Amino acid sequence: MAIPPRVNVYLVCGGRYHDMDFARLELLRLLGEHPRLRVRVGEDYSNSSAIEAADFLVTYTCDVIPPREQQHALETFLGAGKRWFALHGTNSILKWSKEHKAWTAPRMAPEFMQMVGSQFLAHPPIAPYRVSLTEPDHPLVQGIAEFDADDELYLCEWHGEHRCLMHTQFAGDVPGFVDQGWDTPARHPVLYLRSHGPGELLYCTLGHCRGQYDMQPLMGEYPTIERGSWKLPQFHEILRRGIRWGARLDAASNAS
């Protein structure tokens, strides 16, 4: 009996202000649950040939933006009908404003943000918030109960159409960020699908993690180790389903 075909995965995990070692190991462990998946790893999008050759792309980054020539590889990847599972800070550009003494989100990569469908602008202080199901019958979230995530609650600028599967509600202050004006109660997507012709992107804003060294050189030692939603079985289930979806390993992988 012939063995099932291999699935080539490219994992991009790198950037600033997060414990990339922790996230990388956790994602590799979950990808490693499937013998068919063969994984290559990079810290950014510079290996365009590996991205174009992959069947499935997973990204966990912060402040890592591909220049225009590298974006072409992502466009080629999606144009070939492939799937991209983007996590947490993939949509982030962060710069410290000395003038405002706060973080700003420069709009310096509009094509990339259009591709992923959103750009991170701010988050309130980390505190538990309720994650609710927007489409409870969708296979990617069906059967997952609502839960409280002790994570960064992403407030984003939105681009193009998307299909929201999970969301949270927020209104309030976001100290430490230049982008304000979140005082009106609103629904904020936590998990969404976005089509790109024959290709698709699944984005999950959860997944913050930070260790004691990860704010250097801005801060010599970060005072606490943060693991956010990585402590939650619901988040691990979302990750497992996202991996099966991206690699087209089961019936849920056909959901869109």
GIQUI-V982618 format. One record per residue. N is the residue number from 0. D_LAST is the distance of its C-alpha to the last C-alpha in Angstrom with 2 decimals. Layout:
# GIQUI-V982618
N D_LAST
N D_LAST
This chain:
# GIQUI-V982618
0 31.57
1 29.47
2 27.45
3 23.67
4 22.91
5 22.78
6 19.85
7 21.21
8 20.07
9 21.50
10 21.95
11 23.32
12 25.19
13 28.05
14 29.55
15 31.64
16 32.37
17 30.25
18 31.15
19 29.33
20 31.24
21 29.92
22 26.24
23 26.59
24 28.21
25 25.73
26 22.73
27 24.75
28 25.66
29 22.10
30 21.19
31 24.47
32 23.47
33 21.94
34 24.75
35 22.58
36 21.56
37 24.24
38 24.15
39 25.98
40 26.55
41 27.54
42 28.49
43 27.17
44 25.58
45 28.88
46 28.20
47 26.30
48 26.99
49 25.47
50 22.24
51 22.03
52 22.90
53 20.32
54 17.25
55 15.63
56 16.77
57 17.43
58 19.45
59 21.68
60 24.24
61 26.42
62 28.21
63 27.15
64 26.32
65 26.30
66 28.81
67 27.88
68 28.65
69 26.35
70 23.49
71 23.88
72 22.87
73 19.59
74 19.01
75 20.00
76 17.68
77 14.54
78 16.17
79 16.39
80 12.65
81 12.73
82 10.98
83 12.80
84 13.08
85 15.47
86 17.76
87 20.43
88 22.77
89 20.88
90 21.08
91 24.76
92 28.05
93 30.99
94 34.60
95 37.54
96 39.50
97 43.19
98 43.92
99 41.69
100 41.80
101 38.07
102 34.78
103 33.36
104 30.06
105 31.19
106 29.03
107 29.99
108 26.70
109 24.94
110 23.09
111 21.63
112 20.65
113 19.01
114 16.97
115 15.80
116 15.65
117 18.41
118 21.92
119 23.61
120 26.79
121 28.27
122 28.14
123 30.69
124 32.85
125 31.03
126 31.18
127 29.05
128 26.45
129 24.24
130 20.47
131 18.91
132 15.65
133 14.18
134 11.66
135 13.63
136 12.03
137 8.54
138 9.01
139 9.00
140 11.87
141 13.28
142 17.00
143 17.49
144 20.38
145 21.03
146 23.11
147 25.44
148 24.74
149 27.93
150 26.26
151 26.19
152 24.52
153 22.93
154 23.87
155 22.24
156 22.56
157 19.34
158 18.47
159 16.23
160 13.19
161 10.70
162 8.62
163 10.94
164 10.42
165 14.06
166 17.11
167 20.87
168 23.81
169 26.55
170 29.71
171 32.60
172 34.32
173 33.09
174 36.40
175 36.53
176 34.10
177 35.11
178 32.13
179 33.11
180 32.53
181 30.13
182 32.53
183 30.49
184 28.18
185 24.55
186 21.07
187 19.77
188 16.18
189 16.28
190 12.67
191 10.12
192 7.20
193 8.72
194 8.44
195 11.71
196 12.38
197 11.15
198 10.50
199 8.22
200 9.82
201 9.47
202 12.73
203 14.94
204 18.31
205 20.11
206 22.40
207 25.76
208 28.66
209 32.14
210 35.38
211 38.96
212 39.05
213 35.86
214 37.37
215 40.11
216 41.91
217 41.32
218 42.38
219 44.33
220 42.90
221 39.95
222 41.34
223 38.55
224 35.92
225 32.50
226 29.65
227 27.37
228 24.32
229 25.11
230 27.48
231 24.88
232 23.40
233 20.35
234 19.67
235 20.26
236 17.79
237 15.06
238 16.27
239 16.40
240 12.87
241 11.78
242 14.19
243 13.12
244 9.46
245 11.10
246 13.73
247 11.81
248 14.44
249 13.30
250 11.30
251 8.93
252 8.19
253 6.50
254 3.78
255 0.00
